[in-house]
């Protein structure tokens, strides 16, 4: 009898407890559902230079077969100009905190999800000035349409030997900001800004300016802006761009050179112990590499080999001596490299950013440490025989 009494007294208590537990679990389930990151998110970056003062972005988050998060970023107002979807390299979601990193764009979004799971308020970091960005969960009714991208650019045949049909060469404006060269991916038009003839020779022949001798001093001091149109349609590859520029230097600067060998103190790049820490690029291998700066000591590299990084970026912009790639790596990679600049780097700073583009730049390691920590590579000094260019003849550019 006592046992029966206890049973009758206990059952209602257990039933009440189960109800409370089920109710708690129901709320927990709703919270977990609300905090699910997968889905389509959209928001607008306030960019005064953009048409309408803003750029609309869409981020689609899903899961992989291994249940990890993945994301694809769309800048829908720039698709008509050739902007491509960008896959995130890392997506994390912990305690309502969201972080999405997109290495090819050198961009990061960090934010916090609201309790109802419908908004993420955070910051978009890409370049010197981070921008506030609030992403809202999109529904079928509210989702912005993503335009169809334009057709991919056409590439010149690999065996084509193009030349510049028309080239306009002008002295650069004194004190004009910026420096570099590039090729329009659709028209193939070649442009330079604030480039000296020494810069152009170094790029055309993949050498460091120290490997050039016999030339007058003005090839380093006088700078030019160039616009040149190839004589055949299509985007040229790296070898074709350099070949067209070599022909232009002969035609417009009357440049004649001969090759020699010279022993110089150089830098070598090798794979560090533990192997490379590099992300393979998903870009078209026919496309030209992207090698740029967000500020002194902040490199953004896209669709580039380590050889591209060494010859076209490090030895022509950053370092005061030749750089030789000895890694044996032939893949194309996307990566960023952040380091503290010293007085031996960026010997020609005209037109380059005068200050680091990150408030935490003082905490970055030196270049040699950054190579190992961030890339899994070693940058070391060595004395090597290198190709030398001896200038036999050169003149200031002929009339357009």
Buried (B, 14 or more C-beta within 10 A) or exposed (E): EEEEEEEEEEEEEEEEEEEEEEEEEEEEEEEEEBBEBEBBBBBBBEEEEBEEEBBBBBBBBEEEEEEEBBBBBBBBBBBEEEBBBBEBBBBEBEEBEBBBBBBBBBBBBBBEBBEEBBBBBBEBBBBBEBEEBBBBBBEEEEBBEBEEEEEBBEBBEEEBEBBBEEBEBEEBEEEEEEBBBBBEBBEBBBBBBBBBBBBBBBBBBBBBBBBBEBBEEEBBEBBBBBBBBBEBEBBBBBEBBBBBBBBBBEBBBEBEBEEEEBEBEBBBBBBBEEEBEBBEBEBBEBBBBBBBBBBBBBBBBBBBBBBBBBBBBBBBBBBBBBBBBBBEBEEBBBBBBBBBBEEEBBEBEBBBBEEBBBEEBEEBBEBBEBBBBBBBBBBEEEEBEBBBBBBEEBEBBEEE
